[in-house]
Amino acid sequence: MARCGADLFGFGIANEEGNVHIAGSVETNADLPAVYDANLEEGAKIWLVLSADVNCENKKRIGWHPTAYLFEWGPDHF
């Protein structure tokens, strides 16, 4: 299965304190990261992004507002 750059693992809305709780697991039907991914040796990058910036049907980013995103920190930062 060919991998693309956007997959939906869950969604949520921040509460009054700005916290978002997303729980559960999903079957990706592929390895993360994909074998062709430049991050293969480091691991997959999973970001929390604005839903308005991603077209989930076409699995493409349609906007870019990085100051509103939560980016990966790597396995040593959890």
Secondary structure, DSSP 8 states (H G I E B T S, - for coil): ----S----------TTS----------SS-SS-TT-TTTTT-----B--GGGEETTTTEE----GGG-B----GGG-
